[in-house]
């Protein structure tokens, strides 16, 4: 940012720029947009961030984000708990739920195995997934990680350690290119991917 900008504005821009997918130019625009807000709107914006940070936690079962003791999906008696869809992050659950065609439950890994980035299986919620399987009642795991190198590696790793536990492991039949992102995939493509999943 220009040297003549006020320091708090520079700091605010840097905070926005630290968010995923936000470059410095966009960060500066956001910082100036905040400055143009009425004081009470800016305070409300700041309070919303604090409320989310303080009141949203991981569901102890599936590790989705929730403000309740259990997330609504884990709490629902209408969901098929014998089928677990394994996803990278909470945003992927939102995308899959938009199809209206999946009625099982989820497990959020909160990342993908990536040795180059120093992310090993121990950094993910894999041990929690294994405990869910070992507790019984799970018949199928659907690997719904992104079709990237890391997503494929994570799916293969999970398949290798989960199959011996007696569960069927399937993979989404992706109708999108390698490098595609589930979060941005349309409902029809996701529906077909769920319907045409294959065993690993």
Backbone as CSV, one residue per row, in Angstrom:
resi,resn,N_x,N_y,N_z,CA_x,CA_y,CA_z,C_x,C_y,C_z
1,UNK,0.842,-1.203,0.000,0.000,0.000,0.000,0.879,1.255,0.000
2,UNK,0.347,2.379,-0.489,1.135,3.593,-0.567,1.633,4.012,0.819
3,UNK,2.829,4.622,0.841,3.443,5.002,2.113,2.645,6.061,2.856
4,UNK,1.826,6.848,2.100,1.103,7.941,2.750,-0.229,7.479,3.358
5,UNK,-0.560,6.196,3.243,-1.797,5.691,3.833,-1.655,5.591,5.347
6,UNK,-2.774,5.804,6.039,-2.778,5.700,7.499,-2.444,4.274,7.915
7,UNK,-1.629,4.127,8.940,-1.161,2.810,9.378,-2.310,1.837,9.670
8,UNK,-3.384,2.243,10.390,-4.474,1.289,10.636,-5.106,0.758,9.345
9,UNK,-5.141,1.609,8.307,-5.683,1.192,7.016,-4.759,0.177,6.346
10,UNK,-3.456,0.390,6.478,-2.461,-0.559,5.942,-2.616,-1.909,6.635
11,UNK,-2.733,-1.866,7.957,-2.879,-3.104,8.743,-4.170,-3.828,8.358
12,UNK,-5.274,-3.080,8.207,-6.551,-3.677,7.821,-6.438,-4.337,6.450
13,UNK,-5.772,-3.663,5.511,-5.567,-4.236,4.173,-4.767,-5.531,4.253
14,UNK,-3.738,-5.531,5.084,-2.908,-6.731,5.233,-3.703,-7.888,5.828
15,UNK,-4.619,-7.583,6.743,-5.466,-8.626,7.335,-6.385,-9.235,6.280
16,UNK,-6.979,-8.374,5.436,-7.827,-8.881,4.354,-6.996,-9.695,3.363
17,UNK,-5.781,-9.228,3.060,-4.921,-9.912,2.085,-4.477,-11.280,2.585
18,UNK,-4.505,-11.494,3.900,-4.115,-12.790,4.469,-5.194,-13.855,4.254
19,UNK,-6.405,-13.434,3.842,-7.483,-14.387,3.591,-7.253,-15.093,2.255
20,UNK,-7.681,-16.366,2.126,-7.478,-17.108,0.875,-8.162,-16.430,-0.305
21,UNK,-7.461,-16.327,-1.405,-8.030,-15.790,-2.641,-8.160,-14.279,-2.694
22,UNK,-7.634,-13.581,-1.684,-7.708,-12.115,-1.665,-6.325,-11.535,-1.935
23,UNK,-6.189,-10.869,-3.078,-4.930,-10.204,-3.405,-4.881,-8.833,-2.748
24,UNK,-3.718,-8.168,-2.837,-3.555,-6.878,-2.159,-4.486,-5.800,-2.710
25,UNK,-4.724,-5.781,-4.021,-5.627,-4.755,-4.580,-7.045,-4.924,-4.048
26,UNK,-7.517,-6.181,-4.021,-8.849,-6.451,-3.480,-8.884,-6.118,-1.996
27,UNK,-7.817,-6.458,-1.294,-7.729,-6.177,0.147,-7.832,-4.675,0.413
28,UNK,-7.171,-3.883,-0.415,-7.234,-2.429,-0.260,-8.647,-1.915,-0.506
29,UNK,-9.316,-2.463,-1.531,-10.705,-2.056,-1.819,-11.609,-2.382,-0.644
30,UNK,-11.418,-3.575,-0.061,-12.232,-3.975,1.100,-11.971,-3.057,2.296
31,UNK,-10.698,-2.728,2.509,-10.349,-1.848,3.627,-11.006,-0.479,3.457
32,UNK,-10.953,0.063,2.235,-11.591,1.362,1.985,-13.108,1.265,2.102
33,UNK,-13.680,0.097,1.712,-15.127,-0.093,1.841,-15.533,-0.071,3.309
34,UNK,-14.709,-0.671,4.152,-14.978,-0.649,5.601,-14.925,0.790,6.117
35,UNK,-13.953,1.559,5.628,-13.815,2.952,6.071,-15.028,3.796,5.669
36,UNK,-15.693,3.421,4.577,-16.853,4.186,4.103,-18.142,3.788,4.819
37,UNK,-18.089,2.688,5.587,-19.276,2.263,6.338,-19.570,3.238,7.472
38,UNK,-20.865,3.399,7.814,-21.187,4.120,9.052,-20.565,3.354,10.223
39,UNK,-20.239,4.047,11.300,-19.554,3.427,12.436,-20.298,2.204,12.963
40,UNK,-21.631,2.305,13.075,-22.373,1.170,13.639,-22.367,-0.040,12.708
41,UNK,-22.305,0.201,11.388,-22.233,-0.915,10.443,-20.866,-1.596,10.538
42,UNK,-19.801,-0.793,10.690,-18.454,-1.347,10.842,-18.344,-2.149,12.139
43,UNK,-18.952,-1.625,13.210,-18.938,-2.340,14.491,-19.725,-3.643,14.396
44,UNK,-20.833,-3.631,13.660,-21.649,-4.829,13.462,-20.866,-5.886,12.669
45,UNK,-20.102,-5.408,11.682,-19.255,-6.281,10.862,-18.194,-6.953,11.737
46,UNK,-17.532,-6.150,12.559,-16.503,-6.669,13.464,-17.110,-7.647,14.472
47,UNK,-18.313,-7.321,14.967,-18.977,-8.190,15.949,-19.365,-9.527,15.331
48,UNK,-19.773,-9.510,14.048,-20.132,-10.755,13.362,-18.930,-11.694,13.270
49,UNK,-17.745,-11.124,13.032,-16.516,-11.932,12.995,-16.248,-12.544,14.364
50,UNK,-16.357,-11.730,15.404,-16.113,-12.219,16.767,-17.141,-13.272,17.177
51,UNK,-18.412,-13.032,16.837,-19.460,-13.999,17.180,-19.207,-15.350,16.519
52,UNK,-18.844,-15.306,15.224,-18.565,-16.552,14.510,-17.380,-17.277,15.136
53,UNK,-16.339,-16.518,15.459,-15.127,-17.123,16.025,-15.385,-17.723,17.401
54,UNK,-16.202,-17.058,18.217,-16.437,-17.512,19.587,-17.532,-18.575,19.702
55,UNK,-18.513,-18.545,18.782,-19.687,-19.403,18.938,-19.745,-20.606,18.002
56,UNK,-18.909,-20.615,16.971,-18.920,-21.748,16.033,-17.781,-22.688,16.396
57,UNK,-18.105,-23.968,16.477,-17.099,-24.982,16.855,-17.256,-26.195,15.954
58,UNK,-16.353,-27.141,16.099,-16.443,-28.379,15.332,-17.427,-29.337,15.990
59,UNK,-18.267,-29.965,15.181,-19.135,-31.030,15.660,-18.236,-32.167,16.154
60,UNK,-18.464,-32.698,17.355,-17.593,-33.750,17.882,-17.671,-35.068,17.114
61,UNK,-18.705,-35.233,16.284,-18.856,-36.479,15.516,-18.232,-36.359,14.132
62,UNK,-18.720,-35.388,13.328,-18.287,-35.306,11.923,-17.268,-34.200,11.663
63,UNK,-17.093,-33.292,12.623,-16.148,-32.173,12.527,-16.560,-31.089,11.536
64,UNK,-17.864,-31.064,11.185,-18.411,-29.923,10.466,-18.498,-28.762,11.457
65,UNK,-18.681,-27.551,10.952,-18.791,-26.394,11.839,-20.239,-26.205,12.274
66,UNK,-20.440,-25.925,13.561,-21.787,-25.769,14.105,-21.750,-24.875,15.335
67,UNK,-22.904,-24.338,15.690,-22.992,-23.595,16.951,-23.710,-24.419,18.013
68,UNK,-24.170,-25.633,17.626,-24.852,-26.529,18.555,-23.857,-27.554,19.108
69,UNK,-24.337,-28.405,20.030,-23.482,-29.488,20.532,-23.164,-30.480,19.419
70,UNK,-24.189,-30.802,18.615,-24.019,-31.637,17.421,-24.531,-30.847,16.229
71,UNK,-23.934,-31.054,15.055,-24.440,-30.360,13.869,-25.804,-30.947,13.499
72,UNK,-26.639,-30.217,12.761,-27.988,-30.688,12.416,-27.993,-32.018,11.663
73,UNK,-26.965,-32.281,10.858,-26.923,-33.531,10.083,-26.686,-34.724,10.998
74,UNK,-25.725,-34.608,11.912,-25.455,-35.700,12.850,-26.630,-35.920,13.800
75,UNK,-27.334,-34.848,14.116,-28.451,-34.914,15.056,-29.707,-35.501,14.419
76,UNK,-29.808,-35.422,13.101,-31.022,-35.847,12.407,-31.198,-37.366,12.429
77,UNK,-32.411,-37.806,12.727,-32.724,-39.244,12.701,-33.107,-39.690,11.294
78,UNK,-33.233,-38.732,10.374,-33.616,-39.061,8.998,-32.406,-39.385,8.112
79,UNK,-31.199,-39.149,8.626,-29.998,-39.398,7.814,-29.539,-40.847,7.984
80,UNK,-28.946,-41.385,6.917,-28.438,-42.755,6.923,-27.016,-42.754,7.478
81,UNK,-26.878,-43.117,8.746,-25.572,-43.083,9.421,-24.638,-44.197,8.967
82,UNK,-25.133,-45.120,8.143,-24.275,-46.214,7.662,-23.417,-45.790,6.473
83,UNK,-23.723,-44.626,5.895,-22.957,-44.099,4.762,-22.316,-42.776,5.166
84,UNK,-20.989,-42.722,5.087,-20.258,-41.505,5.448,-19.568,-40.940,4.208
85,UNK,-19.865,-39.692,3.898,-19.211,-38.989,2.795,-18.039,-38.203,3.384
86,UNK,-16.838,-38.530,2.933,-15.617,-37.910,3.470,-15.235,-36.721,2.587
87,UNK,-15.160,-35.523,3.200,-14.856,-34.299,2.452,-13.660,-33.576,3.061
88,UNK,-13.080,-32.700,2.260,-11.921,-31.928,2.717,-12.316,-30.881,3.756
89,UNK,-13.373,-30.112,3.465,-13.744,-29.013,4.351,-15.241,-28.824,4.444
90,UNK,-15.707,-28.028,5.414,-17.139,-27.780,5.602,-17.838,-27.217,4.375
91,UNK,-17.130,-26.433,3.548,-17.750,-25.842,2.360,-18.220,-26.913,1.384
92,UNK,-17.523,-28.070,1.376,-17.906,-29.153,0.467,-19.244,-29.761,0.874
93,UNK,-19.528,-29.790,2.177,-20.828,-30.291,2.651,-21.942,-29.417,2.088
94,UNK,-21.755,-28.110,2.152,-22.758,-27.180,1.633,-23.036,-27.454,0.162
95,UNK,-21.964,-27.684,-0.615,-22.115,-27.943,-2.052,-22.885,-29.238,-2.303
96,UNK,-22.540,-30.294,-1.579,-23.208,-31.585,-1.782,-24.653,-31.524,-1.304
97,UNK,-24.911,-30.842,-0.210,-26.274,-30.728,0.304,-27.189,-29.993,-0.669
98,UNK,-26.618,-29.101,-1.483,-27.432,-28.365,-2.465,-28.069,-29.299,-3.485
99,UNK,-27.477,-30.477,-3.714,-28.049,-31.413,-4.691,-29.360,-31.995,-4.182
100,UNK,-29.515,-32.086,-2.863,-30.726,-32.670,-2.290,-30.831,-34.167,-2.487
101,UNK,-29.759,-34.791,-2.975,-29.809,-36.212,-3.333,-29.022,-37.112,-2.381
102,UNK,-28.251,-36.545,-1.486,-27.455,-37.355,-0.564,-28.107,-37.346,0.808
103,UNK,-28.298,-38.541,1.377,-29.025,-38.639,2.644,-28.218,-39.322,3.748
104,UNK,-26.917,-39.498,3.491,-26.054,-40.067,4.513,-25.504,-38.981,5.415
105,UNK,-24.404,-39.301,6.102,-23.749,-38.332,6.982,-22.371,-38.004,6.411
106,UNK,-21.615,-37.163,7.115,-20.333,-36.679,6.598,-19.204,-36.887,7.602
107,UNK,-17.989,-36.742,7.073,-16.816,-36.622,7.938,-15.883,-35.603,7.282
108,UNK,-15.553,-34.553,8.027,-14.716,-33.470,7.495,-13.270,-33.684,7.930
109,UNK,-12.370,-33.771,6.958,-10.949,-33.999,7.249,-10.221,-32.727,7.680
110,UNK,-10.720,-31.575,7.257,-10.067,-30.275,7.480,-8.676,-30.246,6.835
111,UNK,-8.642,-30.645,5.566,-7.397,-30.590,4.808,-7.191,-31.853,3.994
112,UNK,-6.083,-31.887,3.273,-5.703,-33.044,2.465,-4.246,-33.373,2.735
113,UNK,-3.891,-34.630,2.575,-2.501,-35.032,2.752,-1.652,-34.350,1.684
114,UNK,-0.622,-33.647,2.113,0.260,-32.931,1.181,1.658,-32.835,1.786
115,UNK,2.495,-33.855,1.550,3.841,-33.865,2.134,4.655,-32.608,1.805
116,UNK,4.469,-32.056,0.597,5.217,-30.852,0.205,4.870,-29.662,1.096
117,UNK,3.623,-29.645,1.592,3.188,-28.562,2.479,3.306,-28.949,3.953
118,UNK,3.871,-30.115,4.201,4.045,-30.579,5.575,2.769,-31.089,6.217
119,UNK,1.745,-31.420,5.392,0.485,-31.939,5.929,0.493,-33.464,5.828
120,UNK,0.560,-34.117,6.971,0.571,-35.583,7.042,-0.781,-36.064,7.566
121,UNK,-1.055,-37.367,7.510,-2.336,-37.882,8.024,-2.622,-37.472,9.463
122,UNK,-1.570,-37.297,10.258,-1.745,-36.929,11.666,-2.345,-35.530,11.825
123,UNK,-2.208,-34.689,10.790,-2.751,-33.326,10.855,-4.256,-33.286,10.553
124,UNK,-4.799,-34.376,10.022,-6.196,-34.413,9.602,-7.044,-35.199,10.598
125,UNK,-8.387,-35.181,10.408,-9.298,-35.877,11.327,-9.484,-37.337,10.888
126,UNK,-8.351,-38.018,10.609,-8.411,-39.395,10.134,-8.605,-40.379,11.283
127,UNK,-7.922,-40.167,12.398,-8.086,-41.079,13.538,-9.529,-41.058,14.031
128,UNK,-10.187,-39.887,13.972,-11.583,-39.781,14.379,-12.494,-40.573,13.429
129,UNK,-12.149,-40.561,12.130,-12.918,-41.342,11.149,-12.780,-42.834,11.438
130,UNK,-11.572,-43.276,11.725,-11.336,-44.694,12.034,-12.127,-45.127,13.272
131,UNK,-12.216,-44.236,14.256,-12.996,-44.555,15.466,-14.469,-44.729,15.133
132,UNK,-14.981,-43.888,14.239,-16.390,-43.998,13.840,-16.653,-45.349,13.181
133,UNK,-15.714,-45.778,12.344,-15.872,-47.067,11.668,-15.789,-48.207,12.681
134,UNK,-14.814,-48.108,13.570,-14.615,-49.173,14.566,-15.780,-49.283,15.543
135,UNK,-16.516,-48.188,15.733,-17.688,-48.221,16.612,-18.841,-49.008,16.004
136,UNK,-18.742,-49.325,14.718,-19.741,-50.157,14.048,-20.852,-49.369,13.376
137,UNK,-21.565,-50.053,12.491,-22.719,-49.459,11.815,-22.402,-48.727,10.531
138,UNK,-21.117,-48.651,10.143,-20.743,-47.959,8.905,-20.538,-49.004,7.801
139,UNK,-21.285,-48.871,6.705,-21.179,-49.813,5.585,-20.381,-49.259,4.409
140,UNK,-20.462,-47.932,4.202,-19.810,-47.347,3.022,-19.181,-45.991,3.339
141,UNK,-17.992,-45.793,2.793,-17.332,-44.492,2.819,-17.301,-43.968,1.391
142,UNK,-17.797,-42.762,1.190,-17.720,-42.122,-0.129,-16.590,-41.104,-0.072
143,UNK,-15.555,-41.310,-0.874,-14.438,-40.367,-0.917,-14.814,-39.201,-1.832
144,UNK,-15.082,-38.049,-1.220,-15.505,-36.871,-1.975,-14.464,-35.762,-1.879
145,UNK,-13.185,-36.162,-1.899,-12.116,-35.156,-1.934,-11.981,-34.651,-3.363
146,UNK,-11.415,-33.465,-3.516,-11.264,-32.871,-4.847,-10.367,-33.721,-5.737
147,UNK,-10.592,-33.687,-7.067,-9.786,-34.491,-7.989,-8.438,-33.844,-8.301
148,UNK,-7.719,-33.485,-7.252,-6.369,-32.930,-7.383,-5.385,-34.018,-6.979
149,UNK,-4.098,-33.758,-7.136,-3.092,-34.738,-6.722,-3.252,-35.049,-5.239
150,UNK,-3.430,-34.001,-4.411,-3.580,-34.189,-2.969,-4.888,-34.911,-2.635
151,UNK,-5.950,-34.555,-3.353,-7.248,-35.196,-3.119,-7.216,-36.670,-3.442
152,UNK,-6.577,-37.015,-4.570,-6.464,-38.424,-4.965,-5.591,-39.195,-3.983
153,UNK,-4.480,-38.589,-3.565,-3.575,-39.249,-2.621,-4.278,-39.515,-1.294
154,UNK,-5.066,-38.540,-0.838,-5.789,-38.698,0.420,-6.843,-39.796,0.302
155,UNK,-7.576,-39.812,-0.820,-8.605,-40.836,-1.040,-7.979,-42.235,-1.076
156,UNK,-6.849,-42.364,-1.764,-6.172,-43.670,-1.853,-5.665,-44.113,-0.487
157,UNK,-5.108,-43.191,0.278,-4.606,-43.509,1.620,-5.753,-44.001,2.505
158,UNK,-6.879,-43.279,2.493,-8.023,-43.662,3.311,-8.600,-45.001,2.878
159,UNK,-8.638,-45.221,1.577,-9.136,-46.499,1.063,-8.288,-47.652,1.579
160,UNK,-6.976,-47.455,1.549,-6.041,-48.507,1.967,-6.195,-48.862,3.450
161,UNK,-6.447,-47.847,4.303,-6.533,-48.142,5.740,-7.953,-48.477,6.196
162,UNK,-8.965,-48.109,5.407,-10.348,-48.347,5.828,-10.933,-49.659,5.304
163,UNK,-10.513,-50.102,4.117,-11.043,-51.341,3.552,-10.853,-52.543,4.476
164,UNK,-9.673,-52.685,5.114,-9.492,-53.826,6.026,-10.456,-53.827,7.214
165,UNK,-11.113,-52.677,7.464,-12.061,-52.589,8.579,-13.451,-53.074,8.176
166,UNK,-13.567,-53.545,6.919,-14.828,-54.148,6.471,-15.842,-53.191,5.900
167,UNK,-15.410,-52.001,5.462,-16.350,-51.059,4.846,-16.085,-50.967,3.341
168,UNK,-17.142,-50.720,2.602,-17.029,-50.491,1.163,-16.541,-49.061,0.966
169,UNK,-15.528,-48.869,0.117,-14.988,-47.528,-0.136,-15.235,-47.171,-1.590
170,UNK,-15.991,-46.095,-1.818,-16.268,-45.650,-3.182,-15.695,-44.258,-3.395
171,UNK,-15.574,-43.890,-4.669,-15.033,-42.576,-5.043,-16.052,-41.887,-5.920
172,UNK,-16.237,-40.580,-5.735,-17.132,-39.836,-6.614,-16.685,-39.992,-8.061
173,UNK,-17.662,-40.191,-8.957,-17.366,-40.247,-10.384,-17.402,-38.813,-10.902
174,UNK,-16.276,-38.157,-10.839,-16.229,-36.734,-11.170,-16.480,-36.469,-12.644
175,UNK,-17.309,-35.478,-12.894,-17.540,-35.021,-14.249,-16.852,-33.685,-14.455
176,UNK,-15.707,-33.491,-13.800,-14.966,-32.239,-13.923,-13.477,-32.559,-14.039
177,UNK,-12.710,-31.659,-14.580,-11.292,-31.944,-14.815,-10.484,-32.008,-13.529
178,UNK,-9.324,-32.655,-13.613,-8.401,-32.674,-12.483,-8.049,-31.237,-12.139
179,UNK,-8.095,-30.927,-10.866,-7.854,-29.554,-10.436,-9.136,-28.791,-10.162
180,UNK,-10.309,-29.432,-10.479,-11.591,-28.792,-10.201,-11.859,-28.751,-8.701
181,UNK,-12.765,-27.881,-8.285,-13.074,-27.696,-6.872,-14.550,-28.015,-6.626
182,UNK,-14.822,-28.918,-5.671,-16.195,-29.332,-5.378,-17.065,-28.139,-5.010
183,UNK,-16.508,-27.225,-4.216,-17.268,-26.068,-3.728,-17.911,-25.279,-4.863
184,UNK,-17.248,-25.228,-6.036,-17.735,-24.418,-7.147,-18.424,-25.240,-8.238
185,UNK,-18.682,-26.520,-7.952,-19.294,-27.391,-8.945,-20.811,-27.255,-8.904
186,UNK,-21.436,-27.278,-10.090,-22.896,-27.133,-10.132,-23.593,-28.394,-9.611
187,UNK,-24.862,-28.240,-9.244,-25.621,-29.314,-8.614,-25.770,-30.549,-9.506
188,UNK,-25.974,-30.343,-10.798,-26.188,-31.480,-11.714,-24.934,-32.345,-11.794
189,UNK,-23.772,-31.692,-11.921,-22.511,-32.436,-11.980,-22.285,-33.195,-10.676
190,UNK,-22.559,-32.551,-9.547,-22.387,-33.217,-8.256,-23.361,-34.374,-8.097
191,UNK,-24.591,-34.195,-8.564,-25.583,-35.274,-8.491,-25.116,-36.480,-9.299
192,UNK,-24.613,-36.237,-10.513,-24.123,-37.338,-11.339,-22.917,-38.012,-10.714
193,UNK,-22.064,-37.197,-10.114,-20.874,-37.751,-9.465,-21.263,-38.663,-8.300
194,UNK,-22.262,-38.240,-7.527,-22.738,-39.069,-6.409,-23.392,-40.355,-6.920
195,UNK,-24.228,-40.217,-7.933,-24.962,-41.355,-8.469,-24.025,-42.389,-9.089
196,UNK,-22.984,-41.914,-9.797,-22.098,-42.812,-10.532,-20.792,-43.114,-9.813
197,UNK,-20.784,-42.977,-8.490,-19.561,-43.264,-7.760,-19.144,-44.720,-7.957
198,UNK,-17.834,-44.975,-7.898,-17.303,-46.313,-8.140,-16.508,-46.800,-6.941
199,UNK,-16.441,-48.110,-6.808,-15.698,-48.694,-5.697,-14.211,-48.556,-5.926
200,UNK,-13.453,-48.306,-4.880,-11.994,-48.144,-5.000,-11.297,-49.474,-4.706
